[in-house]
Amino acid sequence: MTDVLRVGVLGSAEIARRRMLPAFARSAAFEVAAIASRDPDRGAATAAPYGARVLPDYARLIGDGDVDAVYVPLPLALHAEWVEAALRAGKHVLAEKPLSTSPEVSADLFALARRRGLVLMENVMFVHHGQHARVRRLVAQGAIGEPRLFQAAFTVPRRPAGDIRYRPELGGGALWDTGVYPVRAAQLLLGTGLTVVGAVTTAAAGLDVDTSGAALLRRPGDGVAVQLSYGLDHAYRSSYEIGGSSGRLTLDMAFTPSADHVPVLRLDDSSGSRELRLEPEDQVAGTVAAFAEAVRRGAVDTEHERAALEQARLLRDILDSAGAASASVAAPAPGPTPVPGD
């Protein structure tokens, strides 16, 4: 392996084009080496800004000796298949979240990575932004007293008809796409061991996946209540709030801030309301740097693995609690699935 990690990308997904490929290109740790696409024109347009090679299929890229690491931004239904193939080919893997729809499948993939001495990382970018560490410090310092309630929401407007998020066979649905964010935020701020008390999901008329959902969780020991909401057919919202015995902390633009966004924490307590303005950070660059550092260390990131598997458990428990046995929100069947527009 060269000092610079040569990364290959499976497909030409929007998140790859808009966010991850520019971040890889700006990092001194990576070279964008290849793009795999079954649409030659789309692949060529994606690869051109980086001087990357275009390969006609995913298997060719995974087997390429000039690729050290693989980024997987494919539809969720394809994650497990191609993450496993990349690991078996000796490649480090950064995969879009969630890693799979099954805690057991995700655990198997992490175990395979450990056996092969490879890095497997789930791409939950917001955890690499320092604003959340600041919130944790304030809570630990007693800024709001004893925590009582955590609320988080991530909702986005409806996408165009035919978007993969609305196709159940590709792993679509609000829980997998936007529900991940408030779930992971609850873990990040409240720790492990959260349990699901109840959940609801709704499918908008004419769509075959859940487009809206909410869940109630609790923290063991002190019983802190956790209220989470998410959706794909809403006004945009990206925020969380921690309420305590003597105050509350609120953070807007919690999950997808731009690199130049100035985070503002609002603290309300008995002395009034005040805003704490933080320095902007690029969480996409932070994610890429964390992946490079994990490869450089060559050690298993047990904290990341535990968080990813805890997240997978909670997502499944929310699905089960909502009574989501219907096809509209069921986990996609395993096996190859055609990818539109790639």
N, C-alpha and C positions, 0 to 999 in steps of 0.2 A: 504494500500500500504506500502511495505517495504521501508526503506531508500534507498536501492539500487533498481534501476529500472530494472525489469526483462523484457528483450526485446525478442520478437518473430519475426522471419523473414519469409515472404511469398515467398517461392521459393528459388532457389539456383543460382540466377543470378551472372554473372561474377563480377559485381561491388560489390555485397555483399561479395563474396568469397575473392576478391583481396583487397578491401579497407575498406568497412564498418564493416564487422565482426571483423577483427583485431583491428579496432579503438574502437569498443564497448568493446572488451575484454580488451584492455589496459586502459580503463577509469574506475576509481574507482566508477563512478556513475552508471555503468551498469553491469548486468549479462546477458550473452547470454543464454536464458532459453530454447528456442525451435526453431526448423526449420520445416516448413511445406513443404512437397514435395510429389508429386504423383509418383516419382521415388525413391523407397526405398534406392537403392544403392547410388544414387546421394545425397539424403538427409543425409544418414549416413556419407558419406565422408565429406559433408559440416559441419555437426554438431560435428564430432569427436574431432577436435582440441579444442573445447570449452566445452566438456562434456555436450552438450545440448541434450534435448530430440528431437526425430524425430516424427512428426505427419503426418498422411497420407493425409490430405487435409487442405485447407486454413480455412474453416469454423471451424474445430476443434481447430485450433490455436487461432482464434479470440475469440472463446468461452471459452478458457482455463482460469480458475481462477488464475493460477500461472503466467500469462503474464500481465504486466502492460502497455506495449507500443509495438506497431507494426511497423516494418520497411517494406515498400512496394517497392521492386525493380522490380516489374512485368512489362511486356510490357505495353506501354502507354494505349492501348485499355482497359486494365483491372484496371487502377488506380481508376477511379471514383467509380466503383462498390465495390471494396474491401476497399477503404478508408472509404466510407460511412458505410460499414458493421462494420469496426473496431470501428469507432466513436460511432455507435449505441450500440456496445457491451461495451462501456465505456473505450476504450483504447486510449491513446495518440498515435499520428501517425506521423511518419517521412516518407514522400513519395518521390520517385525519381521525378526529374523534367522532363517535366512540369507536374503539378498536373493533368491537363486534357487538352483536345483540345478546351475547351469552357470557356470563361470568366464567363458565367452565371453558368455553372456547378461548376467551382472553387469557385465562390462566395457563392453558396449554401453549399458547403462543409465547407468553413470557418464559415459560419453562424451556421451550425449544431454543429461545434466544440465549438463555443462560447456558444450556448444554453446548451451544455452538460458540460461546464466548463473544456474542454479538450484542449490540445495543438495539433494543426495541423501545420506541418512545411514542406515546400517544400525544397528538398535537392539540393540547388544550392551552392556547396561547395566553389567556388572560392571567394565569397563575404566575407568569414571568414578569408581571408589572409590579413595581414597588409600592403602588398605592395600597395594595392589600396587606402587605407587611406593616405599613404604617397603621392601618386600622387594627391589626392584631396587637400591635404594641400599645396603642391607646386603650384598648379593652383590657389588656393585661395590667396596665398601670392604674386601672380603676376609673377611667374617664367617664364611664356610664354606670358605675356601681356594679351590682351583680347582673349578668345578662339574664333576660327574661324571654325575649322574643327575637327571632331572626326572620326577616322577610326578604325575598329576592324575586325578581321578575326579569325575564328576557322574552320579549315579543317583537315580531317584525311584520311588516305589511305583506299582503299576498303577493306571491310571485306569478309570472306569466303561466298560462295554461300549459300543461305538458312538462313543467319543471320536475326534475327527478324527486324533489321533496314531496310530491304528491303521488308518487308511484310506489305502491306497496311492494311490488316485486323487486324494487331496487333499494328497499330499506327506508322508504320515505316516512314522513310523519313528524309531528312537532316534538314528541318526546325525544327522539334521537337527534333531531337537528338543533332545537333550541332548549329543550329541557335539560340537556347536559350542563348548561352554564349555571343555572341556580343550584342544581344538585352539587356540582363541584364547589361552588362558592360556600355552600353550607358546610361541606367537609373542611374547606380551607379555614373557615372562621371558627368552627365549633369542634373540629376534631373528628375522630373515628367513632364508630358504634352507633350512629344515628339509626333510628328505626322508623319505618313507615306506618303511620296510623290510619291514613285513608287517602284516596285519590279519585279524581274524576277526569274523564277525557271526553272531548266532543269532536265530531267530524262535521265540517261545514257541508252544506247541501251541494251535492254533485261531486264530492271528493271522496276517495276511498281510503283515506288515512286520517288519523287524528290531526286536527288543526289547532286544538286548544286543550290545555290541561292545567290542573292544579293539584298539589299534594300537601298533606299535613304530616310532618315528621316530629320526632321528639329526641332530645339528647338524653342518654341514660344518666342516672345519678341525680342530676338537678332538674330534669324534666323541662329544660328550655324548649319552647315551642318553635317550630320551623314551618313557615308558610311559603310555598314556592308556586310560581305560576309561569307559564310559557305558552308560546303560540306562533302560528304562521299566518294569521289572518287578522292582524291587529295594528293599531298605531304602534310606532316604535317605542320600546321601553327597555332600558338596560340599567338596572339599579338594584341596590340592596340597602337594608337598614337593620341596625342592631339596637334594640331597645333594652334598657336596663332599669335597675331600681332607682337610679338618680339622673338618668339622661339617655340620649340616643345619638347614634352616629348614622349619617346618611351619605351614600355615595352614588352619584349619577354617572352615566357613561362608564359603568363598571366593567363591561365585558369586551367591548370592541372600540376602545378609544383610538383615535388616530395618533400618529407619532408626535404631532405637535400639540395635542390636546393638553391643557393645563388642568390636572385633576383638582377638584374642590371637595374636601370633606366638610360636611356641616355637622357641628357638634351643638346639640341643644341640651342644656342642663339648668339647674336652679339659678344660675347667674345670667341666663339668657341664651342667645343664639350667636354663634360665631363661625366663620369659615376659615379653614386651613387650606391654603393653596400650595400644591406640590409641584415639583419639577416635571415637565413632560418626559415621557419614556416611550420607546418603541418596543412594544411587547412582541412584535414579530421578529425583530432582530434579537430580542432576548431569547426567544424560542430556538432560533437557529444557533445561537451561541451555546445554549444549554445542550443541544444535540451534539454539537462539535466537541464540547467539553466532556460529555459522557463517553464519546468514542475515544478521545485522547486518554482519559483515565483508564479505560478498558476494564471498568468495574461495574458490577450490577448496581443500578440505582434502586435499591430496595424501597425507598420512600416513594418514588414515582410509581413503582409497580403496585405497592400497597394501595396508593390513592386511586390508581386506575381500576383495580379490582374492586375496591370499595364502591367506587362510582358505578361500576357495572352491576354490582349487587343491588344498589339502591334503585337504579333504573329498572331492573327487572322487578323489584318489589313494588315500585310504583305502577308498573304495567299490570302486575297481578292484582294489586289492590283495586285498580280501576275496572277490574273484570274484563280485561282486554283479551278475551279469547277469540273475538271475532276477527275475521280476515282484515278488517280495516286498520287494525293496529297490531296485528300479529307479527312476530319476527319473520323475516323473509326466509324462504326455504333455502338450504345450502345448494351450492352448485353454480356453474357458470351462468351468467345472466348478460344479455346484450346490453351494451352501454350506448345510449343514443348520442349522436352528435360528436363522437370522438373519432 
